[in-house]
Amino acid sequence: MNKKILAAISVILVFSFLFAFAGCSSTGDEETTTETTIFVKTPLPTDITTGIDEESQTVTDTTYTPEQLKANTATIFEYFNLHVNEIKGVKASVNMSQDKSIGKAKDAEGNDIAMSENEYINAAITSLDSYMLHNDGAELAYGDDMVAFMPVKGASYVSALTLEDIESATCVDNGNQRTITLTLKSPALPATIEKAYDMGNVDDVMTEFAKAEKYLTVEKPTLTYKDCQIIIVANIETDEIHTIRYVKNIDVATNVTGQGSLADIGTVPVTFRYSNTVEYTIDRTAPATETDA
């Protein structure tokens, strides 16, 4: 009799475990879960990703303690460094686009700072943004060497940043996409920027000022790197990065002196922000060959 009771209890326990495991899967498809596990090399813990509202496309407010934020930043940064430094070793075609702009610098509270007290100089600086700054792009064919193409140029890695260089790191999962945003400490040291970027700089703007030296001369500027970011977007299922965006913001402080017909301007302090965003879109799809056709 006892044996029959024990057998019945065993059967009940078996079914209990089966239902428990079925309840753990959000899709109920065990095969799909297995495939994801195979593809994902270093999945991020779900409790450090920030949710996003699919209808409004806004990040939901998730509150962490300072200790949690510090731990999350370290985990996300480790994920970033591991994956982004694999890029130069893969075969892919790459499209690079960039956007350069000049605008008002920001104070510590994020408020706009007036470029100068002279409207003529303000208009001259604004004109650089409208037609003097060229937003050139470039492409790399599938299988070509990426070492000389993507930051950091001439190196086999993309990022040499350390955790000490990072102010914060956030991770947002939206559908099948994972977006990780690294914000560098502000103001960032030039050496830190060099480890993260190898792209256009404020010399582009100074060159344009030099063209107007008959009317305006510009002192050597003081450069402050602020709000600089690296943003990567990866496919969650394959754990492969397909977009890298570099955002460089430089607050430029200098003195502009009027020359010739503009000598009456005198010397005017000038402050503005030079922004340069470079985006790399990575396509790992091998091109069709005659054999494929």
QUIBEL-V412496 format. One record per residue. N is the residue number from 1. SS is DSSP state (hx for helix, st for strand, lp for the rest). PHI is phi in whole degrees, 0 to 359 (999 if undefined). D_CENTER is the distance of its C-alpha to the mean C-alpha in Angstrom with 2 decimals. Layout:
n=N ss=SS phi=PHI d_center=D_CENTER
n=N ss=SS phi=PHI d_center=D_CENTER
This chain:
n=1 ss=lp phi=999 d_center=68.44
n=2 ss=hx phi=298 d_center=65.85
n=3 ss=hx phi=296 d_center=64.43
n=4 ss=hx phi=295 d_center=64.01
n=5 ss=hx phi=296 d_center=62.23
n=6 ss=hx phi=298 d_center=59.88
n=7 ss=hx phi=296 d_center=59.15
n=8 ss=hx phi=297 d_center=58.38
n=9 ss=hx phi=297 d_center=56.04
n=10 ss=hx phi=299 d_center=54.25
n=11 ss=hx phi=298 d_center=53.74
n=12 ss=hx phi=298 d_center=52.38
n=13 ss=hx phi=297 d_center=49.91
n=14 ss=hx phi=301 d_center=48.68
n=15 ss=hx phi=295 d_center=48.04
n=16 ss=hx phi=299 d_center=46.37
n=17 ss=hx phi=295 d_center=43.84
n=18 ss=hx phi=299 d_center=43.25
n=19 ss=hx phi=293 d_center=42.53
n=20 ss=hx phi=297 d_center=40.32
n=21 ss=hx phi=293 d_center=38.11
n=22 ss=hx phi=296 d_center=38.09
n=23 ss=hx phi=288 d_center=36.95
n=24 ss=hx phi=287 d_center=33.90
n=25 ss=lp phi=269 d_center=32.39
n=26 ss=lp phi=287 d_center=30.75
n=27 ss=lp phi=258 d_center=31.63
n=28 ss=lp phi=76 d_center=34.89
n=29 ss=lp phi=252 d_center=33.94
n=30 ss=hx phi=294 d_center=34.20
n=31 ss=hx phi=294 d_center=33.42
n=32 ss=hx phi=299 d_center=29.97
n=33 ss=hx phi=301 d_center=29.09
n=34 ss=hx phi=296 d_center=30.30
n=35 ss=hx phi=298 d_center=28.20
n=36 ss=hx phi=300 d_center=24.96
n=37 ss=hx phi=298 d_center=25.99
n=38 ss=hx phi=291 d_center=26.61
n=39 ss=hx phi=284 d_center=23.25
n=40 ss=lp phi=285 d_center=20.99
n=41 ss=lp phi=275 d_center=20.80
n=42 ss=lp phi=220 d_center=19.29
n=43 ss=lp phi=297 d_center=19.05
n=44 ss=lp phi=282 d_center=17.59
n=45 ss=lp phi=302 d_center=20.44
n=46 ss=hx phi=295 d_center=20.60
n=47 ss=hx phi=280 d_center=21.43
n=48 ss=hx phi=252 d_center=18.01
n=49 ss=lp phi=271 d_center=16.17
n=50 ss=st phi=266 d_center=16.30
n=51 ss=lp phi=287 d_center=18.30
n=52 ss=st phi=221 d_center=17.83
n=53 ss=st phi=281 d_center=20.84
n=54 ss=lp phi=294 d_center=21.15
n=55 ss=lp phi=287 d_center=23.44
n=56 ss=lp phi=271 d_center=21.70
n=57 ss=lp phi=57 d_center=18.09
n=58 ss=st phi=250 d_center=17.68
n=59 ss=st phi=287 d_center=16.49
n=60 ss=lp phi=285 d_center=19.71
n=61 ss=lp phi=283 d_center=20.63
n=62 ss=lp phi=243 d_center=20.67
n=63 ss=lp phi=258 d_center=22.29
n=64 ss=lp phi=237 d_center=22.06
n=65 ss=lp phi=286 d_center=24.17
n=66 ss=hx phi=304 d_center=22.76
n=67 ss=hx phi=294 d_center=23.71
n=68 ss=hx phi=294 d_center=21.86
n=69 ss=hx phi=299 d_center=18.62
n=70 ss=hx phi=295 d_center=19.00
n=71 ss=hx phi=293 d_center=19.81
n=72 ss=hx phi=298 d_center=16.97
n=73 ss=hx phi=302 d_center=14.39
n=74 ss=hx phi=297 d_center=16.24
n=75 ss=hx phi=293 d_center=16.40
n=76 ss=hx phi=294 d_center=12.76
n=77 ss=hx phi=296 d_center=11.90
n=78 ss=hx phi=298 d_center=14.77
n=79 ss=hx phi=298 d_center=13.61
n=80 ss=hx phi=301 d_center=10.18
n=81 ss=hx phi=299 d_center=12.24
n=82 ss=hx phi=298 d_center=14.94
n=83 ss=hx phi=278 d_center=13.21
n=84 ss=hx phi=290 d_center=10.76
n=85 ss=lp phi=279 d_center=13.86
n=86 ss=lp phi=275 d_center=15.98
n=87 ss=hx phi=301 d_center=14.48
n=88 ss=hx phi=290 d_center=16.81
n=89 ss=hx phi=261 d_center=19.72
n=90 ss=lp phi=259 d_center=19.64
n=91 ss=lp phi=267 d_center=21.47
n=92 ss=lp phi=194 d_center=19.52
n=93 ss=st phi=266 d_center=19.42
n=94 ss=st phi=229 d_center=16.30
n=95 ss=st phi=247 d_center=15.83
n=96 ss=st phi=248 d_center=13.95
n=97 ss=st phi=233 d_center=13.86
n=98 ss=st phi=214 d_center=13.18
n=99 ss=st phi=223 d_center=14.13
n=100 ss=st phi=245 d_center=15.84
n=101 ss=st phi=208 d_center=17.52
n=102 ss=st phi=236 d_center=19.80
n=103 ss=st phi=209 d_center=20.50
n=104 ss=lp phi=276 d_center=21.79
n=105 ss=lp phi=288 d_center=20.54
n=106 ss=st phi=244 d_center=20.20
n=107 ss=lp phi=273 d_center=22.50
n=108 ss=lp phi=298 d_center=21.96
n=109 ss=lp phi=269 d_center=22.49
n=110 ss=lp phi=88 d_center=20.02
n=111 ss=lp phi=273 d_center=22.96
n=112 ss=st phi=293 d_center=23.32
n=113 ss=lp phi=250 d_center=25.31
n=114 ss=lp phi=300 d_center=27.87
n=115 ss=lp phi=298 d_center=27.34
n=116 ss=lp phi=197 d_center=31.03
n=117 ss=lp phi=268 d_center=34.49
n=118 ss=lp phi=251 d_center=35.46
n=119 ss=hx phi=294 d_center=34.76
n=120 ss=hx phi=295 d_center=35.42
n=121 ss=hx phi=295 d_center=32.74
n=122 ss=hx phi=301 d_center=30.28
n=123 ss=hx phi=293 d_center=31.15
n=124 ss=hx phi=295 d_center=30.82
n=125 ss=hx phi=293 d_center=27.28
n=126 ss=hx phi=298 d_center=26.32
n=127 ss=hx phi=295 d_center=27.93
n=128 ss=hx phi=299 d_center=25.51
n=129 ss=hx phi=292 d_center=22.71
n=130 ss=hx phi=279 d_center=24.95
n=131 ss=hx phi=215 d_center=26.28
n=132 ss=hx phi=263 d_center=25.76
n=133 ss=lp phi=270 d_center=22.06
n=134 ss=lp phi=270 d_center=21.61
n=135 ss=lp phi=255 d_center=18.52
n=136 ss=lp phi=278 d_center=19.31
n=137 ss=lp phi=240 d_center=17.74
n=138 ss=st phi=201 d_center=18.76
n=139 ss=st phi=226 d_center=19.39
n=140 ss=st phi=236 d_center=20.10
n=141 ss=lp phi=285 d_center=22.89
n=142 ss=lp phi=302 d_center=23.02
n=143 ss=lp phi=90 d_center=24.12
n=144 ss=lp phi=288 d_center=23.53
n=145 ss=lp phi=290 d_center=22.32
n=146 ss=lp phi=273 d_center=18.57
n=147 ss=lp phi=302 d_center=19.21
n=148 ss=lp phi=268 d_center=19.85
n=149 ss=lp phi=254 d_center=17.30
n=150 ss=lp phi=254 d_center=13.76
n=151 ss=lp phi=302 d_center=12.44
n=152 ss=lp phi=274 d_center=14.28
n=153 ss=lp phi=294 d_center=17.18
n=154 ss=lp phi=83 d_center=20.45
n=155 ss=lp phi=239 d_center=19.22
n=156 ss=lp phi=280 d_center=19.15
n=157 ss=lp phi=252 d_center=15.93
n=158 ss=lp phi=260 d_center=12.31
n=159 ss=lp phi=225 d_center=11.61
n=160 ss=lp phi=247 d_center=14.54
n=161 ss=lp phi=292 d_center=13.04
n=162 ss=lp phi=243 d_center=15.35
n=163 ss=hx phi=300 d_center=15.36
n=164 ss=hx phi=292 d_center=17.20
n=165 ss=hx phi=276 d_center=14.31
n=166 ss=st phi=258 d_center=12.24
n=167 ss=st phi=281 d_center=13.28
n=168 ss=st phi=201 d_center=11.95
n=169 ss=st phi=220 d_center=10.07
n=170 ss=st phi=238 d_center=10.48
n=171 ss=st phi=225 d_center=11.15
n=172 ss=st phi=235 d_center=12.49
n=173 ss=st phi=261 d_center=14.81
n=174 ss=st phi=224 d_center=16.13
n=175 ss=lp phi=65 d_center=18.88
n=176 ss=lp phi=263 d_center=17.93
n=177 ss=st phi=247 d_center=14.14
n=178 ss=st phi=241 d_center=11.94
n=179 ss=st phi=248 d_center=8.51
n=180 ss=st phi=246 d_center=7.01
n=181 ss=st phi=243 d_center=5.16
n=182 ss=st phi=260 d_center=6.15
n=183 ss=st phi=250 d_center=8.06
n=184 ss=st phi=284 d_center=10.28
n=185 ss=lp phi=298 d_center=13.93
n=186 ss=lp phi=243 d_center=15.49
n=187 ss=lp phi=289 d_center=17.25
n=188 ss=st phi=275 d_center=15.53
n=189 ss=lp phi=285 d_center=18.03
n=190 ss=hx phi=307 d_center=18.06
n=191 ss=hx phi=296 d_center=18.39
n=192 ss=hx phi=293 d_center=15.15
n=193 ss=hx phi=298 d_center=13.35
n=194 ss=hx phi=296 d_center=15.37
n=195 ss=hx phi=287 d_center=14.26
n=196 ss=hx phi=259 d_center=10.55
n=197 ss=lp phi=228 d_center=11.15
n=198 ss=lp phi=220 d_center=14.13
n=199 ss=lp phi=210 d_center=14.10
n=200 ss=lp phi=311 d_center=16.18
n=201 ss=lp phi=226 d_center=17.41
n=202 ss=lp phi=291 d_center=19.86
n=203 ss=hx phi=302 d_center=22.73
n=204 ss=hx phi=304 d_center=22.23
n=205 ss=hx phi=286 d_center=23.44
n=206 ss=hx phi=298 d_center=26.17
n=207 ss=hx phi=298 d_center=27.53
n=208 ss=hx phi=291 d_center=28.05
n=209 ss=hx phi=297 d_center=29.83
n=210 ss=hx phi=298 d_center=32.02
n=211 ss=lp phi=293 d_center=33.32
n=212 ss=lp phi=251 d_center=34.89
n=213 ss=lp phi=294 d_center=36.49
n=214 ss=lp phi=292 d_center=39.93
n=215 ss=lp phi=246 d_center=38.95
n=216 ss=st phi=219 d_center=36.18
n=217 ss=st phi=243 d_center=35.37
n=218 ss=st phi=237 d_center=32.23
n=219 ss=lp phi=286 d_center=32.15
n=220 ss=lp phi=301 d_center=29.61
n=221 ss=lp phi=280 d_center=26.64
n=222 ss=st phi=264 d_center=25.13
n=223 ss=st phi=250 d_center=21.34
n=224 ss=st phi=233 d_center=19.25
n=225 ss=st phi=272 d_center=15.49
n=226 ss=lp phi=226 d_center=14.18
n=227 ss=lp phi=54 d_center=11.27
n=228 ss=lp phi=276 d_center=8.77
n=229 ss=st phi=221 d_center=5.17
n=230 ss=st phi=234 d_center=2.55
n=231 ss=st phi=238 d_center=1.55
n=232 ss=st phi=242 d_center=5.00
n=233 ss=st phi=237 d_center=8.19
n=234 ss=st phi=236 d_center=11.45
n=235 ss=st phi=277 d_center=15.09
n=236 ss=lp phi=296 d_center=16.74
n=237 ss=lp phi=293 d_center=20.11
n=238 ss=lp phi=266 d_center=19.41
n=239 ss=lp phi=61 d_center=16.51
n=240 ss=st phi=245 d_center=15.01
n=241 ss=st phi=285 d_center=11.49
n=242 ss=st phi=239 d_center=11.90
n=243 ss=st phi=215 d_center=8.69
n=244 ss=st phi=232 d_center=5.91
n=245 ss=st phi=238 d_center=4.38
n=246 ss=st phi=252 d_center=5.14
n=247 ss=st phi=243 d_center=6.69
n=248 ss=st phi=245 d_center=9.97
n=249 ss=st phi=241 d_center=12.73
n=250 ss=st phi=236 d_center=16.18
n=251 ss=st phi=274 d_center=19.20
n=252 ss=st phi=252 d_center=22.22
n=253 ss=st phi=239 d_center=25.72
n=254 ss=st phi=206 d_center=28.77
n=255 ss=st phi=238 d_center=32.33
n=256 ss=st phi=248 d_center=33.57
n=257 ss=st phi=243 d_center=37.30
n=258 ss=st phi=289 d_center=39.27
n=259 ss=lp phi=232 d_center=41.50
n=260 ss=hx phi=58 d_center=44.49
n=261 ss=hx phi=292 d_center=44.88
n=262 ss=hx phi=253 d_center=42.05
n=263 ss=hx phi=299 d_center=43.60
n=264 ss=hx phi=296 d_center=44.49
n=265 ss=hx phi=296 d_center=40.85
n=266 ss=lp phi=75 d_center=41.14
n=267 ss=st phi=255 d_center=38.13
n=268 ss=st phi=238 d_center=35.36
n=269 ss=st phi=293 d_center=32.37
n=270 ss=st phi=228 d_center=29.12
n=271 ss=st phi=223 d_center=25.62
n=272 ss=st phi=207 d_center=22.65
n=273 ss=st phi=249 d_center=18.86
n=274 ss=st phi=257 d_center=17.41
n=275 ss=st phi=243 d_center=13.93
n=276 ss=st phi=223 d_center=12.36
n=277 ss=st phi=245 d_center=9.45
n=278 ss=st phi=241 d_center=9.45
n=279 ss=st phi=236 d_center=8.64
n=280 ss=st phi=248 d_center=10.29
n=281 ss=st phi=254 d_center=12.17
n=282 ss=st phi=250 d_center=14.09
n=283 ss=st phi=241 d_center=17.57
n=284 ss=lp phi=271 d_center=19.62
n=285 ss=lp phi=288 d_center=22.75
n=286 ss=lp phi=290 d_center=25.60
n=287 ss=lp phi=294 d_center=27.48
n=288 ss=lp phi=293 d_center=30.95
n=289 ss=lp phi=249 d_center=33.80
n=290 ss=lp phi=296 d_center=37.48
n=291 ss=lp phi=294 d_center=38.33
n=292 ss=lp phi=300 d_center=36.02
n=293 ss=lp phi=296 d_center=37.68
